[in-house]
Amino acid sequence: MITHNITYRVIYGDTDKMGIAYHSNYLRWFEIGRTEIFRHLGLTYKEIEKGGIFLPVSEVYCKYLYPAHYDDVLIIETSLDTSVKGSMKFNYRILSEDGNTMLAKGQTRHAFTDRNGRVVRPPKLLIELIAKNVSSQLGTWTN
């Protein structure tokens, strides 16, 4: 499993009238984590899409544990689960700035599609990227 952390400060626009982060923003924060884990691995979403591969969300899950508030600094922890076959699965934890409180946890699963929306096998570019970072788990991920 590959894991990456990034921080995010809750802005006023993320919150409701009570200053609590609105629930749908957690999915946006998951997307920030996903984008940044790819960047950490050396490849951007833009480059993946330029190569004709798209990663639409096919499943999403989020368990809310504690609220985030305006101006809180969050840690978005994103892990790429390399044990999943034929698709990509990311696990997320939204943590308080000190890392002691988990505010939410969740996951997303993504299919690989071409420009026409047809499901395709994992592209060689991503297989090699994963192999470079977690070679011991590559066989499980690509089969």
C-alpha positions as a Markdown table, in Angstrom:
| # | Residue | x | y | z |
|---|---|---|---|---|
| 1 | Met | 0.0 | 0.0 | 0.0 |
| 2 | Ile | 1.2 | 3.5 | -0.9 |
| 3 | Thr | 0.3 | 6.3 | 1.4 |
| 4 | His | 0.6 | 10.1 | 1.1 |
| 5 | Asn | -0.5 | 13.0 | 3.4 |
| 6 | Ile | -1.3 | 16.6 | 2.5 |
| 7 | Thr | -2.8 | 19.3 | 4.7 |
| 8 | Tyr | -5.8 | 21.4 | 3.9 |
| 9 | Arg | -7.3 | 24.4 | 5.8 |
| 10 | Val | -11.1 | 24.4 | 5.9 |
| 11 | Ile | -12.2 | 27.6 | 4.2 |
| 12 | Tyr | -15.4 | 29.6 | 5.0 |
| 13 | Gly | -17.0 | 28.3 | 1.7 |
| 14 | Asp | -16.6 | 24.7 | 3.0 |
| 15 | Thr | -18.9 | 25.3 | 5.9 |
| 16 | Asp | -22.6 | 25.7 | 6.7 |
| 17 | Lys | -24.1 | 28.5 | 8.8 |
| 18 | Met | -22.8 | 26.9 | 12.0 |
| 19 | Gly | -19.2 | 26.9 | 10.8 |
| 20 | Ile | -19.2 | 23.1 | 10.3 |
| 21 | Ala | -17.8 | 21.6 | 7.1 |
| 22 | Tyr | -20.6 | 20.5 | 4.8 |
| 23 | His | -20.6 | 16.7 | 4.3 |
| 24 | Ser | -20.0 | 16.8 | 0.5 |
| 25 | Asn | -16.7 | 18.6 | 1.0 |
| 26 | Tyr | -15.2 | 15.4 | 2.4 |
| 27 | Leu | -15.6 | 13.8 | -1.1 |
| 28 | Arg | -13.8 | 16.8 | -2.6 |
| 29 | Trp | -11.0 | 16.4 | 0.0 |
| 30 | Phe | -10.8 | 12.7 | -1.0 |
| 31 | Glu | -10.2 | 14.0 | -4.6 |
| 32 | Ile | -7.5 | 16.4 | -3.4 |
| 33 | Gly | -5.8 | 13.4 | -1.7 |
| 34 | Arg | -6.1 | 11.3 | -4.8 |
| 35 | Thr | -4.7 | 14.0 | -7.1 |
| 36 | Glu | -1.8 | 14.6 | -4.7 |
| 37 | Ile | -0.9 | 10.9 | -4.3 |
| 38 | Phe | -0.5 | 10.7 | -8.1 |
| 39 | Arg | 1.6 | 13.8 | -8.1 |
| 40 | His | 3.7 | 12.3 | -5.2 |
| 41 | Leu | 4.2 | 9.2 | -7.4 |
| 42 | Gly | 5.4 | 11.3 | -10.3 |
| 43 | Leu | 2.3 | 11.5 | -12.5 |
| 44 | Thr | -0.5 | 13.9 | -12.7 |
| 45 | Tyr | -4.1 | 13.3 | -13.5 |
| 46 | Lys | -3.7 | 15.6 | -16.4 |
| 47 | Glu | -0.9 | 13.4 | -17.8 |
| 48 | Ile | -3.0 | 10.3 | -17.3 |
| 49 | Glu | -6.0 | 11.8 | -19.2 |
| 50 | Lys | -3.7 | 13.2 | -21.9 |
| 51 | Gly | -2.7 | 9.5 | -22.5 |
| 52 | Gly | -6.4 | 8.7 | -23.1 |
| 53 | Ile | -7.1 | 7.0 | -19.8 |
| 54 | Phe | -9.8 | 8.2 | -17.4 |
| 55 | Leu | -10.6 | 7.1 | -13.8 |
| 56 | Pro | -14.3 | 7.6 | -13.1 |
| 57 | Val | -15.5 | 6.9 | -9.6 |
| 58 | Ser | -17.5 | 3.7 | -9.6 |
| 59 | Glu | -18.0 | 3.5 | -5.8 |
| 60 | Val | -17.7 | 5.9 | -2.9 |
| 61 | Tyr | -18.0 | 5.5 | 0.9 |
| 62 | Cys | -17.6 | 8.0 | 3.7 |
| 63 | Lys | -18.0 | 7.5 | 7.4 |
| 64 | Tyr | -18.3 | 10.7 | 9.3 |
| 65 | Leu | -16.9 | 10.6 | 12.9 |
| 66 | Tyr | -16.3 | 14.2 | 14.1 |
| 67 | Pro | -17.1 | 17.5 | 12.4 |
| 68 | Ala | -14.4 | 19.7 | 10.8 |
| 69 | His | -14.9 | 23.4 | 11.4 |
| 70 | Tyr | -14.0 | 26.6 | 9.7 |
| 71 | Asp | -10.2 | 27.3 | 9.8 |
| 72 | Asp | -9.3 | 23.8 | 11.0 |
| 73 | Val | -6.2 | 22.4 | 9.4 |
| 74 | Leu | -6.8 | 18.9 | 8.3 |
| 75 | Ile | -4.5 | 16.1 | 7.3 |
| 76 | Ile | -5.8 | 14.2 | 4.2 |
| 77 | Glu | -4.2 | 10.8 | 4.3 |
| 78 | Thr | -4.6 | 8.8 | 1.1 |
| 79 | Ser | -3.6 | 5.2 | 0.5 |
| 80 | Leu | -3.6 | 3.4 | -2.8 |
| 81 | Asp | -4.7 | -0.2 | -2.2 |
| 82 | Thr | -2.6 | -2.2 | -4.6 |
| 83 | Ser | -4.4 | -5.5 | -3.8 |
| 84 | Val | -7.4 | -4.6 | -5.9 |
| 85 | Lys | -7.6 | -6.2 | -9.4 |
| 86 | Gly | -8.6 | -4.5 | -12.6 |
| 87 | Ser | -9.4 | -1.1 | -11.0 |
| 88 | Met | -8.0 | 1.3 | -8.5 |
| 89 | Lys | -9.1 | 1.7 | -4.9 |
| 90 | Phe | -8.1 | 4.5 | -2.6 |
| 91 | Asn | -8.6 | 4.6 | 1.2 |
| 92 | Tyr | -8.8 | 8.0 | 3.0 |
| 93 | Arg | -8.6 | 9.3 | 6.5 |
| 94 | Ile | -9.4 | 12.9 | 7.3 |
| 95 | Leu | -7.4 | 13.7 | 10.5 |
| 96 | Ser | -7.1 | 16.7 | 12.8 |
| 97 | Glu | -3.9 | 18.8 | 12.4 |
| 98 | Asp | -2.2 | 16.9 | 15.3 |
| 99 | Gly | -3.2 | 13.6 | 13.8 |
| 100 | Asn | -4.8 | 12.4 | 17.0 |
| 101 | Thr | -8.5 | 12.6 | 15.9 |
| 102 | Met | -9.9 | 10.9 | 12.8 |
| 103 | Leu | -12.8 | 13.1 | 11.6 |
| 104 | Ala | -13.8 | 10.8 | 8.7 |
| 105 | Lys | -12.7 | 7.8 | 6.8 |
| 106 | Gly | -13.7 | 6.4 | 3.4 |
| 107 | Gln | -12.8 | 4.9 | 0.1 |
| 108 | Thr | -13.3 | 5.3 | -3.6 |
| 109 | Arg | -13.0 | 2.8 | -6.4 |
| 110 | His | -12.2 | 3.8 | -10.0 |
| 111 | Ala | -12.6 | 2.0 | -13.3 |
| 112 | Phe | -10.2 | 2.6 | -16.1 |
| 113 | Thr | -11.9 | 3.9 | -19.2 |
| 114 | Asp | -10.8 | 5.2 | -22.6 |
| 115 | Arg | -11.9 | 8.5 | -24.2 |
| 116 | Asn | -15.2 | 6.9 | -25.3 |
| 117 | Gly | -16.1 | 5.7 | -21.8 |
| 118 | Arg | -15.3 | 2.0 | -22.5 |
| 119 | Val | -13.8 | 0.0 | -19.6 |
| 120 | Val | -10.2 | -1.0 | -20.3 |
| 121 | Arg | -7.5 | -2.9 | -18.5 |
| 122 | Pro | -5.0 | -1.0 | -16.3 |
| 123 | Pro | -2.7 | 0.9 | -18.6 |
| 124 | Lys | 1.0 | 0.0 | -18.8 |
| 125 | Leu | 2.0 | 3.5 | -17.6 |
| 126 | Leu | 0.2 | 3.1 | -14.3 |
| 127 | Ile | 1.3 | -0.5 | -13.9 |
| 128 | Glu | 4.9 | 0.6 | -14.2 |
| 129 | Leu | 4.3 | 3.5 | -11.8 |
| 130 | Ile | 2.9 | 1.2 | -9.2 |
| 131 | Ala | 5.7 | -1.4 | -9.8 |
| 132 | Lys | 8.3 | 1.3 | -9.2 |
| 133 | Asn | 6.7 | 2.2 | -5.8 |
| 134 | Val | 5.5 | -1.2 | -4.6 |
| 135 | Ser | 7.1 | -4.0 | -6.7 |
| 136 | Ser | 6.2 | -6.7 | -4.2 |
| 137 | Gln | 2.4 | -6.1 | -4.7 |
| 138 | Leu | 2.4 | -5.5 | -8.4 |
| 139 | Gly | 1.4 | -9.1 | -9.4 |
| 140 | Thr | -1.7 | -8.9 | -7.3 |
| 141 | Trp | -2.7 | -5.5 | -8.7 |
| 142 | Thr | -2.4 | -6.4 | -12.4 |
| 143 | Asn | -3.9 | -9.9 | -12.5 |
